[in-house]
């Protein structure tokens, strides 16, 4: 499970940084921030214990919300 977290964390981080560098559309700054937040939520090193009282299920739900809101952000940016 930690390997999946690392893979998702690196994918989201690099996608957020690449989108921040290119900025092709109007809402890309917001989408870039969401991807960087997703990278933070997926990083197993930061969330090994339960800091701030956030459990694993709450992080999974927050990550799903961020992923599923991406098309909405793109629609609002257009």
C-alpha positions in Angstrom: 0.0 0.0 0.0 2.9 2.4 0.7 4.3 1.8 -2.8 1.0 2.8 -4.3 1.0 5.9 -2.1 4.5 6.8 -3.3 3.6 6.3 -6.9 0.5 8.4 -6.7 2.3 11.1 -4.7 5.1 11.5 -7.3 2.6 11.4 -10.2 0.4 14.1 -8.6 3.5 16.2 -7.6 5.1 16.1 -11.1 1.7 16.8 -12.8 1.0 19.8 -10.5 4.5 21.2 -11.1 4.3 20.7 -14.8 0.9 22.3 -15.0 2.1 25.2 -12.8 5.0 25.8 -15.2 2.9 25.7 -18.4 -0.4 27.3 -17.3 -2.2 26.5 -20.6 -5.7 27.4 -19.4 -7.4 29.8 -17.1 -8.1 27.4 -14.1 -4.8 25.6 -14.3 -3.4 27.4 -11.1 -6.3 25.9 -9.1 -5.9 22.5 -10.7 -2.2 22.7 -10.0 -2.8 23.5 -6.3 -5.3 20.5 -6.1 -2.7 18.2 -7.6 0.0 19.3 -5.1 -2.5 18.9 -2.2 -3.2 15.4 -3.6 0.5 14.7 -3.6 0.7 15.7 0.1 -2.3 13.5 1.0 -0.8 10.5 -0.8 2.7 10.8 0.7 3.2 7.8 3.1 6.3 9.4 4.8 4.3 12.4 6.1 1.2 10.4 7.1 2.8 7.3 8.7 1.2 8.1 12.0 -2.0 10.0 12.6 -0.9 13.6 12.8 -3.7 16.1 13.4 -6.1 13.1 14.0 -6.6 12.4 10.3 -7.2 8.7 9.6 -6.4 6.7 6.5 -10.1 6.6 5.4 -10.4 10.3 5.7 -7.3 10.8 3.5 -8.6 8.4 0.9 -12.0 10.2 0.8 -10.2 13.6 0.5 -8.0 12.2 -2.3 -11.0 10.9 -4.2 -12.8 14.2 -3.8 -9.7 16.0 -5.3 -9.5 13.6 -8.2 -13.2 13.7 -9.0 -13.3 17.5 -8.8 -10.7 18.0 -11.5 -13.2 17.8 -14.4 -15.4 20.3 -12.6 -12.5 22.7 -12.2 -11.7 22.4 -15.9 -15.3 23.1 -16.9 -15.5 26.2 -14.7 -12.2 27.4 -16.0 -13.3 27.3 -19.7 
